[in-house]
């Protein structure tokens, strides 16, 4: 828990930088191994949609 606002800003910037670096690294590794990123993103979107539908159904029942 960060109580100082100045240190919280620094921490959030570092967290954002780490997250962007991780995402960039994942895409670079996927690209260098020859996997089509378009197909992977489309499959990910379909899986997320199915997960959201299941979540809504579970919440309603």
KOLTITOR-463547 format. One line per 2 residues: number of its first residue (from 1); their letters; for each residue x, y, z of C-alpha. Coordinates in Angstrom, 3 decimals. Layout:
% KOLTITOR-463547
NUM = a = X:Y:Z ~ ...
This chain:
% KOLTITOR-463547
1 = xx = 0.000:0.000:0.000 ~ 1.458:3.309:-1.104
3 = xx = 0.444:6.309:0.951 ~ 2.614:8.898:-0.770
5 = xx = 1.120:10.224:-4.010 ~ 4.496:10.985:-5.610
7 = xx = 5.783:7.467:-5.106 ~ 2.450:6.086:-6.315
9 = xx = 2.884:7.927:-9.622 ~ 6.373:6.504:-10.051
11 = xx = 5.145:3.014:-9.201 ~ 2.260:3.214:-11.661
13 = xx = 4.575:4.428:-14.436 ~ 6.980:1.580:-13.787
15 = xx = 4.082:-0.901:-13.768 ~ 2.850:0.477:-17.100
17 = xx = 6.344:0.226:-18.562 ~ 6.695:-3.386:-17.400
19 = xx = 3.263:-4.300:-18.798 ~ 4.057:-2.769:-22.195
21 = xx = 7.437:-4.528:-22.260 ~ 5.806:-7.875:-21.444
23 = xx = 3.162:-7.496:-24.154 ~ 5.792:-6.459:-26.683
25 = xx = 7.946:-9.446:-25.746 ~ 5.037:-11.865:-26.127
27 = xx = 4.196:-10.512:-29.586 ~ 7.867:-10.622:-30.611
29 = xx = 8.236:-14.250:-29.485 ~ 5.013:-15.266:-31.212
31 = xx = 6.101:-13.510:-34.402 ~ 9.586:-15.053:-34.419
33 = xx = 8.150:-18.555:-34.002 ~ 6.033:-18.049:-37.105
35 = xx = 2.574:-18.059:-35.583 ~ 0.054:-15.785:-37.326
37 = xx = -0.876:-13.039:-34.869 ~ -4.153:-12.320:-36.694
39 = xx = -5.407:-15.861:-36.084 ~ -4.303:-15.802:-32.453
41 = xx = -6.110:-12.509:-31.773 ~ -9.285:-13.711:-33.495
43 = xx = -9.272:-16.912:-31.431 ~ -8.657:-14.884:-28.273
45 = xx = -11.596:-12.626:-29.027 ~ -13.860:-15.629:-29.583
47 = xx = -12.757:-17.205:-26.305 ~ -13.344:-13.951:-24.416
49 = xx = -16.809:-13.569:-25.923 ~ -17.702:-17.105:-24.881
51 = xx = -16.378:-16.434:-21.390 ~ -18.439:-13.250:-21.062
53 = xx = -21.579:-15.048:-22.209 ~ -20.976:-17.841:-19.665
55 = xx = -20.366:-15.275:-16.922 ~ -23.613:-13.443:-17.679
57 = xx = -25.554:-16.710:-17.780 ~ -24.095:-17.774:-14.423
59 = xx = -24.923:-14.400:-12.876 ~ -28.510:-14.525:-14.096
61 = x = -29.141:-18.039:-12.822
